[in-house]
């Protein structure tokens, strides 16, 4: 899957353009256009007692956003990437999804670009609402974050995020689509890690049998990636899926987590929304979610 057009909604928070600038490496593998969106939330220009609609305030906020976007557009143009801007009033999630459909984008890039102070969650309620409602692939991009690991405090800058992606598979259709998306980044990838997490509720005998079966499947995936010129390694983990995915990311030094958002059969409870979204909340690296 070649990513030709991305939608980049922004509130112009700190490091927002840094995150966008880091994504311009996608031009090497087909990116042609960035759709820039700023949503002025209705509460900022809503009716007030005896004052009515704050039209002047709306126009002021629109002009501020326009000036910022024009600078962004100039920088994108210098890198040979086309762009267009939208500045609208309304509900952010509704506007993002509406514009994604109107522009037929290949990817929505959203999320807080900076997270400090060792706060545990990296995405907020608006982002979670977007993830629950979207039919578009979404990249939850955390450009900079501080976190604690094994008693030490780290600051992580997420640049060149496609170099070492981690693919989490449950053998569902969305997992197959994840592979399709990842192969589209092959010009940027150094190595892919592919993992499957076994349920901790399995007996010892079941674990041995299922592990053997899944290792064969994972080996086939690695061979498939190898045919595309992508180096890959496979891993089987056992336990709580959120914990194991985050552990795998740390152990394999991955720069991105890519996973589907729906599942099948007995795995359904793990893969429907709550788990994939929870991983997006907790991971210190960007997370690519494919419906």
DOFISE-702851 format. One line per field, with one value per residue (C-alpha): residue number from 1; residue in three letters; z, y, x. Coordinates in Angstrom, 2 decimals. Last residue first. Example, Ala and Ser with C-alpha at 12.3 -4.5 7.8 and 13.67 -1.06 7.14 Angstrom:
2
nr c(2 / 1)
rest c(ser / ala)
up c(7.14 / 7.80)
north c(-1.06 / -4.50)
east c(13.67 / 12.30)
This chain:
291
nr c(291 / 290 / 289 / 288 / 287 / 286 / 285 / 284 / 283 / 282 / 281 / 280 / 279 / 278 / 277 / 276 / 275 / 274 / 273 / 272 / 271 / 270 / 269 / 268 / 267 / 266 / 265 / 264 / 263 / 262 / 261 / 260 / 259 / 258 / 257 / 256 / 255 / 254 / 253 / 252 / 251 / 250 / 249 / 248 / 247 / 246 / 245 / 244 / 243 / 242 / 241 / 240 / 239 / 238 / 237 / 236 / 235 / 234 / 233 / 232 / 231 / 230 / 229 / 228 / 227 / 226 / 225 / 224 / 223 / 222 / 221 / 220 / 219 / 218 / 217 / 216 / 215 / 214 / 213 / 212 / 211 / 210 / 209 / 208 / 207 / 206 / 205 / 204 / 203 / 202 / 201 / 200 / 199 / 198 / 197 / 196 / 195 / 194 / 193 / 192 / 191 / 190 / 189 / 188 / 187 / 186 / 185 / 184 / 183 / 182 / 181 / 180 / 179 / 178 / 177 / 176 / 175 / 174 / 173 / 172 / 171 / 170 / 169 / 168 / 167 / 166 / 165 / 164 / 163 / 162 / 161 / 160 / 159 / 158 / 157 / 156 / 155 / 154 / 153 / 152 / 151 / 150 / 149 / 148 / 147 / 146 / 145 / 144 / 143 / 142 / 141 / 140 / 139 / 138 / 137 / 136 / 135 / 134 / 133 / 132 / 131 / 130 / 129 / 128 / 127 / 126 / 125 / 124 / 123 / 122 / 121 / 120 / 119 / 118 / 117 / 116 / 115 / 114 / 113 / 112 / 111 / 110 / 109 / 108 / 107 / 106 / 105 / 104 / 103 / 102 / 101 / 100 / 99 / 98 / 97 / 96 / 95 / 94 / 93 / 92 / 91 / 90 / 89 / 88 / 87 / 86 / 85 / 84 / 83 / 82 / 81 / 80 / 79 / 78 / 77 / 76 / 75 / 74 / 73 / 72 / 71 / 70 / 69 / 68 / 67 / 66 / 65 / 64 / 63 / 62 / 61 / 60 / 59 / 58 / 57 / 56 / 55 / 54 / 53 / 52 / 51 / 50 / 49 / 48 / 47 / 46 / 45 / 44 / 43 / 42 / 41 / 40 / 39 / 38 / 37 / 36 / 35 / 34 / 33 / 32 / 31 / 30 / 29 / 28 / 27 / 26 / 25 / 24 / 23 / 22 / 21 / 20 / 19 / 18 / 17 / 16 / 15 / 14 / 13 / 12 / 11 / 10 / 9 / 8 / 7 / 6 / 5 / 4 / 3 / 2 / 1)
rest c(unk / unk / unk / unk / unk / unk / unk / unk / unk / unk / unk / unk / unk / unk / unk / unk / unk / unk / unk / unk / unk / unk / unk / unk / unk / unk / unk / unk / unk / unk / unk / unk / unk / unk / unk / unk / unk / unk / unk / unk / unk / unk / unk / unk / unk / unk / unk / unk / unk / unk / unk / unk / unk / unk / unk / unk / unk / unk / unk / unk / unk / unk / unk / unk / unk / unk / unk / unk / unk / unk / unk / unk / unk / unk / unk / unk / unk / unk / unk / unk / unk / unk / unk / unk / unk / unk / unk / unk / unk / unk / unk / unk / unk / unk / unk / unk / unk / unk / unk / unk / unk / unk / unk / unk / unk / unk / unk / unk / unk / unk / unk / unk / unk / unk / unk / unk / unk / unk / unk / unk / unk / unk / unk / unk / unk / unk / unk / unk / unk / unk / unk / unk / unk / unk / unk / unk / unk / unk / unk / unk / unk / unk / unk / unk / unk / unk / unk / unk / unk / unk / unk / unk / unk / unk / unk / unk / unk / unk / unk / unk / unk / unk / unk / unk / unk / unk / unk / unk / unk / unk / unk / unk / unk / unk / unk / unk / unk / unk / unk / unk / unk / unk / unk / unk / unk / unk / unk / unk / unk / unk / unk / unk / unk / unk / unk / unk / unk / unk / unk / unk / unk / unk / unk / unk / unk / unk / unk / unk / unk / unk / unk / unk / unk / unk / unk / unk / unk / unk / unk / unk / unk / unk / unk / unk / unk / unk / unk / unk / unk / unk / unk / unk / unk / unk / unk / unk / unk / unk / unk / unk / unk / unk / unk / unk / unk / unk / unk / unk / unk / unk / unk / unk / unk / unk / unk / unk / unk / unk / unk / unk / unk / unk / unk / unk / unk / unk / unk / unk / unk / unk / unk / unk / unk / unk / unk / unk / unk / unk / unk / unk / unk / unk / unk / unk / unk / unk / unk / unk / unk / unk / unk)
up c(10.64 / 10.56 / 13.58 / 13.29 / 16.72 / 17.37 / 20.03 / 23.82 / 23.91 / 26.56 / 24.83 / 21.47 / 23.36 / 25.02 / 21.64 / 20.34 / 23.47 / 23.73 / 20.05 / 19.35 / 19.46 / 22.76 / 23.06 / 19.48 / 20.04 / 20.64 / 17.14 / 15.15 / 15.43 / 14.91 / 15.26 / 13.26 / 14.28 / 13.57 / 16.39 / 15.41 / 16.23 / 17.52 / 19.84 / 19.81 / 23.59 / 24.10 / 21.43 / 22.63 / 26.17 / 24.93 / 22.92 / 25.86 / 28.35 / 26.07 / 25.09 / 28.55 / 28.43 / 25.97 / 23.30 / 19.94 / 17.87 / 14.19 / 12.37 / 9.17 / 6.41 / 3.69 / 0.02 / -0.93 / -1.07 / 2.43 / 3.61 / 2.43 / 4.00 / 7.30 / 7.03 / 6.36 / 9.41 / 11.46 / 10.33 / 11.19 / 14.58 / 15.12 / 14.81 / 17.11 / 19.71 / 19.51 / 20.28 / 23.06 / 24.60 / 24.49 / 26.36 / 29.05 / 29.41 / 27.75 / 29.90 / 29.17 / 25.67 / 22.96 / 21.54 / 17.91 / 16.77 / 13.58 / 13.88 / 10.74 / 9.72 / 7.96 / 6.58 / 4.63 / 1.07 / 2.39 / 3.55 / 1.26 / 2.53 / 5.92 / 4.57 / 2.96 / 6.10 / 8.17 / 5.73 / 6.57 / 10.25 / 9.47 / 7.88 / 11.04 / 11.65 / 15.19 / 14.17 / 15.84 / 13.37 / 15.00 / 12.80 / 12.66 / 10.25 / 9.81 / 12.73 / 11.27 / 14.19 / 17.52 / 20.07 / 23.39 / 26.76 / 29.29 / 33.07 / 34.72 / 37.28 / 34.85 / 32.42 / 33.10 / 30.33 / 28.63 / 25.23 / 21.93 / 18.52 / 19.76 / 16.55 / 16.58 / 12.96 / 11.84 / 9.05 / 7.97 / 9.04 / 12.02 / 14.91 / 17.82 / 16.86 / 16.61 / 20.04 / 21.45 / 19.90 / 21.43 / 24.83 / 25.04 / 23.79 / 25.50 / 28.81 / 31.72 / 32.56 / 33.12 / 33.17 / 29.44 / 26.32 / 23.00 / 19.62 / 21.02 / 18.56 / 14.87 / 11.47 / 9.25 / 6.39 / 2.78 / 2.25 / 0.19 / 0.34 / 1.14 / 3.30 / 5.38 / 5.50 / 7.11 / 9.52 / 10.70 / 10.92 / 13.02 / 15.31 / 15.79 / 16.47 / 14.75 / 13.08 / 10.03 / 8.73 / 5.78 / 4.10 / 1.01 / 0.47 / -2.20 / -1.23 / -3.11 / -0.02 / -0.45 / -0.84 / 2.62 / 4.07 / 2.25 / 3.29 / 6.93 / 6.75 / 5.10 / 7.80 / 10.57 / 8.82 / 8.10 / 11.70 / 13.00 / 10.38 / 11.32 / 15.00 / 14.25 / 11.96 / 14.65 / 17.27 / 15.06 / 14.57 / 18.29 / 18.06 / 20.34 / 22.93 / 25.39 / 27.15 / 24.98 / 21.78 / 20.75 / 19.30 / 21.39 / 22.37 / 18.70 / 18.49 / 15.85 / 13.77 / 12.00 / 9.06 / 6.78 / 3.84 / 2.91 / -0.68 / -2.76 / -0.52 / -2.68 / -0.95 / -0.79 / -0.06 / 3.15 / 4.54 / 4.94 / 8.11 / 10.24 / 9.10 / 10.34 / 13.77 / 13.92 / 12.81 / 15.86 / 18.19 / 20.60 / 19.93 / 16.69 / 17.25 / 14.32 / 11.87 / 9.40 / 6.64 / 4.50 / 0.75 / -1.34 / 1.13 / -1.08 / 0.00)
north c(-1.34 / -0.60 / 1.06 / 2.48 / 3.20 / 5.77 / 4.84 / 5.34 / 2.92 / 3.38 / 5.00 / 3.29 / 0.00 / 0.77 / 1.48 / -1.90 / -3.55 / -1.74 / -1.64 / -5.29 / -7.23 / -9.05 / -9.92 / -11.20 / -13.69 / -16.55 / -16.16 / -13.11 / -9.81 / -6.10 / -3.14 / -4.34 / -3.73 / -1.69 / -0.62 / 1.81 / 2.47 / -0.98 / -1.56 / -5.33 / -5.66 / -2.43 / -3.13 / -6.73 / -5.55 / -3.16 / -5.96 / -8.35 / -5.98 / -5.17 / -8.82 / -10.27 / -13.36 / -15.47 / -14.16 / -15.61 / -13.84 / -13.46 / -11.64 / -9.62 / -8.16 / -6.51 / -7.14 / -7.85 / -11.58 / -11.18 / -9.85 / -13.03 / -15.11 / -13.29 / -13.97 / -17.67 / -17.82 / -16.28 / -19.00 / -21.73 / -20.14 / -19.99 / -23.73 / -24.53 / -22.06 / -23.53 / -27.04 / -26.02 / -23.64 / -26.28 / -28.77 / -26.22 / -25.21 / -22.06 / -19.19 / -17.03 / -16.48 / -16.49 / -13.24 / -13.16 / -11.14 / -9.81 / -7.63 / -5.67 / -4.53 / -1.60 / -0.03 / 3.24 / 1.91 / -0.85 / 1.59 / 0.23 / -3.25 / -2.08 / -1.19 / -4.59 / -6.36 / -4.34 / -5.37 / -9.01 / -8.17 / -6.47 / -9.76 / -11.75 / -13.79 / -12.36 / -10.26 / -7.54 / -5.99 / -4.14 / -1.48 / -0.84 / 2.00 / 3.38 / 5.82 / 7.83 / 10.24 / 9.49 / 11.54 / 9.68 / 11.14 / 8.47 / 8.12 / 5.08 / 2.70 / -0.15 / 2.18 / 5.66 / 7.80 / 11.15 / 11.66 / 13.34 / 12.82 / 10.75 / 9.93 / 7.91 / 6.77 / 6.07 / 3.80 / 4.88 / 3.30 / 5.62 / 5.62 / 4.03 / 5.53 / 9.03 / 8.71 / 7.62 / 10.67 / 13.00 / 11.33 / 11.77 / 10.00 / 9.36 / 7.91 / 7.33 / 10.84 / 10.82 / 14.63 / 15.20 / 14.30 / 16.02 / 15.29 / 14.55 / 12.51 / 12.46 / 11.23 / 10.02 / 7.76 / 6.96 / 10.01 / 10.04 / 13.84 / 13.84 / 10.75 / 12.09 / 15.44 / 13.91 / 11.83 / 14.82 / 17.08 / 14.63 / 13.98 / 17.68 / 18.81 / 22.13 / 25.15 / 24.75 / 25.60 / 23.43 / 23.61 / 22.10 / 20.57 / 19.43 / 17.88 / 18.80 / 19.35 / 23.14 / 22.83 / 21.32 / 24.30 / 26.77 / 24.90 / 25.01 / 28.79 / 29.13 / 26.91 / 29.25 / 32.30 / 30.47 / 29.32 / 32.88 / 34.10 / 31.44 / 32.34 / 36.01 / 35.15 / 32.98 / 35.68 / 38.24 / 35.85 / 35.32 / 34.08 / 35.84 / 38.40 / 38.68 / 35.52 / 33.76 / 31.77 / 29.69 / 30.79 / 28.76 / 26.22 / 25.33 / 23.87 / 25.49 / 22.56 / 22.88 / 20.59 / 20.16 / 17.76 / 16.51 / 15.53 / 13.40 / 10.62 / 7.80 / 5.94 / 8.65 / 11.22 / 9.27 / 11.04 / 14.00 / 12.32 / 13.89 / 17.33 / 16.57 / 15.65 / 18.74 / 20.76 / 19.65 / 20.13 / 22.33 / 22.39 / 23.79 / 22.23 / 19.89 / 17.57 / 15.92 / 14.01 / 11.95 / 11.40 / 9.08 / 6.28 / 3.31 / 0.00)
east c(-9.25 / -5.48 / -3.88 / -0.35 / 1.12 / 3.84 / 6.38 / 6.14 / 3.21 / 0.49 / -2.47 / -1.94 / -1.67 / -4.98 / -6.53 / -5.41 / -6.78 / -10.12 / -10.95 / -11.60 / -8.37 / -8.26 / -11.95 / -11.94 / -9.15 / -11.55 / -12.93 / -11.95 / -10.18 / -10.56 / -8.18 / -5.19 / -1.61 / 1.51 / 3.83 / 6.60 / 10.26 / 11.15 / 14.08 / 13.46 / 13.31 / 11.36 / 8.76 / 8.46 / 7.75 / 5.05 / 3.46 / 3.71 / 2.09 / -0.83 / -1.32 / -1.40 / 0.77 / 2.76 / 5.11 / 6.10 / 8.76 / 9.58 / 12.41 / 12.24 / 14.44 / 12.36 / 13.18 / 9.58 / 10.33 / 11.72 / 8.38 / 6.68 / 9.43 / 8.88 / 5.15 / 5.81 / 8.07 / 5.28 / 2.87 / 5.35 / 6.03 / 2.28 / 1.81 / 4.74 / 3.47 / -0.01 / 1.25 / 3.62 / 1.09 / -1.62 / 0.57 / 1.44 / -2.22 / -3.53 / -4.81 / -1.74 / -3.10 / -0.46 / 0.90 / 2.05 / 5.02 / 6.62 / 9.74 / 10.62 / 14.11 / 15.76 / 12.59 / 12.46 / 12.21 / 9.95 / 7.26 / 4.54 / 5.38 / 4.11 / 0.68 / 0.12 / 1.32 / -1.16 / -3.89 / -3.22 / -3.57 / -6.90 / -8.06 / -7.23 / -4.07 / -3.65 / -0.66 / 1.42 / 3.86 / 6.77 / 8.35 / 12.11 / 12.96 / 9.43 / 9.62 / 12.47 / 11.95 / 10.34 / 12.27 / 12.42 / 13.28 / 14.16 / 13.87 / 15.48 / 13.98 / 13.37 / 11.64 / 10.27 / 8.87 / 9.29 / 7.75 / 8.46 / 6.87 / 3.92 / 2.06 / -1.12 / -1.18 / -4.72 / -5.95 / -9.43 / -12.72 / -12.84 / -15.28 / -13.45 / -10.09 / -11.59 / -13.21 / -9.87 / -8.21 / -10.77 / -10.40 / -6.65 / -3.54 / -0.19 / -1.30 / 1.09 / 2.21 / 5.96 / 6.14 / 6.13 / 4.15 / 4.68 / 3.10 / -0.33 / -2.36 / -3.17 / -2.03 / -4.89 / -3.80 / -4.67 / -6.85 / -10.03 / -10.29 / -14.02 / -13.73 / -10.86 / -12.66 / -15.75 / -13.69 / -11.66 / -14.71 / -16.71 / -13.75 / -12.98 / -16.58 / -17.20 / -15.62 / -13.39 / -9.93 / -8.89 / -5.50 / -3.96 / -0.57 / 1.86 / 5.19 / 8.38 / 10.51 / 10.45 / 6.69 / 6.41 / 8.26 / 6.02 / 2.91 / 3.94 / 4.40 / 1.00 / -0.47 / 0.59 / -0.86 / -4.11 / -4.45 / -4.14 / -6.62 / -9.16 / -8.83 / -9.55 / -12.47 / -14.03 / -13.48 / -15.22 / -18.12 / -18.67 / -22.24 / -24.71 / -23.65 / -26.52 / -25.33 / -22.71 / -23.24 / -20.28 / -16.92 / -14.47 / -17.13 / -17.56 / -14.08 / -11.95 / -10.75 / -7.42 / -6.76 / -3.75 / -4.07 / -0.61 / 0.13 / 2.49 / 3.76 / 5.17 / 8.00 / 10.68 / 7.97 / 7.35 / 10.43 / 8.05 / 6.79 / 9.53 / 8.35 / 4.85 / 6.16 / 8.36 / 5.33 / 3.37 / 6.36 / 4.38 / 0.66 / -0.70 / -4.13 / -3.52 / -5.23 / -2.81 / -4.58 / -2.23 / -2.09 / 0.07 / 0.67 / 1.53 / 0.00)
